């Protein structure tokens, strides 16, 4: 992945993985929770994003296990993925602080 800002879904997937290894359904439910329900990933979207993140070295397969006769694959954040997420969180935080300041919302004034 380039140094471009992360798309929201990608940012949320990495944020989900920052809590520890998770399987696909766990990531989907965590992303919905983190986003307050505004982002709901479909399986195809999630696995395409995970493939891109793996190719970029930002996520990797942690382990696989069989549950109820089906393979469950767990993913984890790599060191590079953690660094990318931290940089993006700092960028978004800075931009948000500037917006709050310019709107005069700092200090509770509205």
C-alpha positions as CSV (number, residue, x, y, z in Angstrom):
1,X,0.0,0.0,0.0
2,X,1.1,3.5,-0.7
3,X,1.4,6.4,1.7
4,X,-2.1,7.5,0.7
5,X,-4.7,7.9,3.5
6,X,-6.5,4.6,4.3
7,X,-10.0,4.1,3.2
8,X,-12.4,4.1,6.2
9,X,-13.1,0.3,6.0
10,X,-9.4,-0.5,5.8
11,X,-8.7,1.8,8.8
12,X,-11.4,0.0,10.8
13,X,-10.2,-3.5,9.8
14,X,-6.7,-2.6,11.0
15,X,-8.2,-1.1,14.2
16,X,-10.1,-4.3,14.8
17,X,-6.9,-6.4,14.3
18,X,-5.0,-4.1,16.7
19,X,-7.0,-5.7,19.6
20,X,-5.6,-9.1,18.6
21,X,-6.0,-11.9,16.1
22,X,-9.6,-12.4,14.8
23,X,-11.5,-14.4,12.3
24,X,-13.5,-12.9,9.5
25,X,-16.9,-12.8,11.3
26,X,-15.2,-11.3,14.4
27,X,-13.7,-8.6,12.3
28,X,-17.0,-7.8,10.6
29,X,-18.8,-7.5,13.9
30,X,-16.0,-5.5,15.5
31,X,-15.9,-3.0,12.6
32,X,-19.7,-2.5,12.9
33,X,-19.2,-1.9,16.7
34,X,-16.2,0.5,16.3
35,X,-18.1,2.5,13.7
36,X,-21.3,2.7,15.7
37,X,-23.0,0.7,13.0
38,X,-22.2,3.0,10.1
39,X,-19.8,0.5,8.5
40,X,-21.1,-3.0,7.9
41,X,-18.7,-5.1,5.8
42,X,-19.9,-7.9,3.6
43,X,-17.8,-11.0,3.5
44,X,-16.6,-10.4,-0.1
45,X,-15.5,-6.9,0.8
46,X,-13.7,-8.0,3.9
47,X,-11.8,-10.8,2.3
48,X,-10.8,-8.7,-0.6
49,X,-9.5,-6.1,1.8
50,X,-7.7,-8.7,3.9
51,X,-6.0,-10.0,0.7
52,X,-4.8,-6.5,-0.1
53,X,-3.6,-6.0,3.5
54,X,-1.7,-9.3,3.4
55,X,-0.1,-8.4,0.0
56,X,1.0,-5.1,1.5
57,X,2.4,-6.8,4.6
58,X,0.0,-5.0,6.9
59,X,-1.8,-8.1,8.1
60,X,-1.1,-11.9,8.0
61,X,-2.7,-15.2,8.8
62,X,-2.2,-16.0,12.5
63,X,-3.7,-19.5,12.5
64,X,-6.4,-21.7,11.1
65,X,-8.7,-24.1,12.9
66,X,-11.7,-26.2,12.0
67,X,-15.0,-25.3,13.7
68,X,-18.1,-27.2,13.0
69,X,-16.5,-28.8,9.9
70,X,-15.5,-25.4,8.4
71,X,-12.1,-23.8,8.2
72,X,-11.8,-20.6,10.3
73,X,-8.8,-18.4,9.5
74,X,-7.5,-15.9,12.0
75,X,-5.7,-12.7,10.9
76,X,-3.4,-10.5,12.9
77,X,-1.8,-7.1,12.5
78,X,1.9,-7.1,11.5
79,X,4.4,-4.6,12.8
80,X,4.2,-2.6,9.6
81,X,0.4,-2.7,9.9
82,X,0.6,-1.3,13.4
83,X,2.9,1.4,12.2
84,X,0.6,2.3,9.3
85,X,-2.5,2.4,11.6
86,X,-0.7,4.6,14.2
87,X,0.4,7.0,11.5
88,X,-3.1,7.2,10.0
89,X,-4.7,7.6,13.5
90,X,-2.3,10.5,14.1
91,X,-3.1,12.1,10.7
92,X,-6.9,11.8,11.3
93,X,-6.6,13.1,14.9
94,X,-4.6,16.1,13.7
95,X,-7.1,16.9,11.0
96,X,-10.0,16.5,13.4
97,X,-8.4,18.8,15.9
98,X,-8.0,21.5,13.3
99,X,-11.6,21.2,12.2
100,X,-12.8,21.4,15.8
101,X,-10.7,24.4,16.4
102,X,-11.8,26.2,13.3
103,X,-15.5,25.5,14.1
104,X,-15.0,27.0,17.5
105,X,-15.9,23.8,19.2
106,X,-12.8,23.6,21.4
107,X,-13.6,24.0,25.1
108,X,-17.3,23.1,24.6
109,X,-18.3,26.3,22.8
110,X,-20.8,25.7,20.0
